[in-house]
Amino acid sequence: MPLTARDAGQAAEDARRVAALAKAAAAEQAEREAQAQAAAAASAAAATEEGARQAAIAAEAATQAAIERARRDLEQRLNTVLPTHSTDRGLVAEIAGVQFATGAATLNPSAREALARFGGIVASYPGLAFMVEGHTDSTGSPATNEALSLARAITVRDYLIAQGVAASKIDVAGLGPADPIADNETAEGRARNRRVEIIISGDAIGTR
């Protein structure tokens, strides 16, 4: 049967509606694909960022572990020549007062030998810094004790410099009886308080 003008118009309208729906469907599909691609890109970026963060954490942990190993290794090596322990300030190596002549700043032979070995050990750890602190017991006047403690610290510093430790890396202080580690009321305590301490610090062992 031949199409009437009305039928032709309806067919054309139906065709336009079908085309519009198809176009809308295509646009919707394109939008979904674009959103999926954006989500995938965001997920990939997040994964990359998380991977970078985890890698940074792992690298920091490895660095800290290496520093701790270096600190323990140095402490163990120094302990073979001088009593050494770890503190917040760094490693502290102790030279007992009996290694000096009584009332003087002269090192005895065993102390010189220990310091020579000490210098040889720290030479393999570049970047270290040293604070040499002299201490006394409470016997005698404060002025005398401070002068003696400083003189002993300077003696140790000068001996280390002679062993090749850079002078610019060593500071000294004479603290007299100001920082006791034992009771000055006993002979044993006074003997412990008469000492020189070498505080070792540096990035290589995790202290500044």
Secondary structure, DSSP 8 states (H G I E B T S, - for coil): ----HHHHHHHHHHHHHHHHHHHHHHHHHHHHHHHHHHHHHHHHHHHHHHHHHHHHHHHHHHHHHHHHHHHHHHHHHHHTTS-EEEETTEEEEEEEGGGB-TTS--B-HHHHHHHHHHHHHHTTSTT-EEEEEEE--SSS-HHHHHHHHHHHHHHHHHHHHHTT--GGGEEEEE-TTSS-SS-TTSHHHHHHHSEEEEEEEBGGGTB-
